[in-house]
Amino acid sequence: MSNLTPIKTPCIGVCSTGIGDAVCRGCKRFAHEVIDWNGYSPEQKRAIDARLDEFLAKCVANKLRIVDPGLLSWQLSVQKIRHQPHHDPYCHLFALLKAGANQITAPEQFGFEVLPRYRDVTLIQLRDQIDEEFWVLSAAHYDRYIATRDLFPEQVPEALR
């Protein structure tokens, strides 16, 4: 990704920080990141975007496997699914599930498969589990590195200090 590419807000319009959550249940940013987003430098925005990308990709890859990246990309285009091209393909897969988990009956036609352990779970349930795990991972990161940052100052990325 070019350093000149602007990072769009990850906000999805369902912010829970206004009702007291330290981590938004919608975009998974920390409350102070939601509030201060417009004042952040491009480097700070990229650091936040990279963290969200990494966390979501891990959560998706724990349950699903991309078997044909080209087919997934083609389906995203044909289905007109909004996604961030610079994000991990597993984030693209999650965007597909958010848009149409209830309509996908043959994952292989979309370039992915459900891992054996989760084949008895519907894609809707998997989508919801992934979203919850993404929030839990973000909340754990917040608790470990932000809420208690004075205990671990050397582990907080410079861009987020």
ABEGO torsion letter per residue (X at the ends): XBAABBBBBABAGBBAAAAGBABBAAAGBBAAAAAAAAABBAAAAAAAAAAAAAAAAAAAAAABBBABAAAAAAAAAAAGBBBBAABBAAAAAAAAAAAAAAABABAAAAGBBBBAAAAABBAAAAAAAAAAAAAAAAAAAAAAAAAAAAABAAABBAAAX
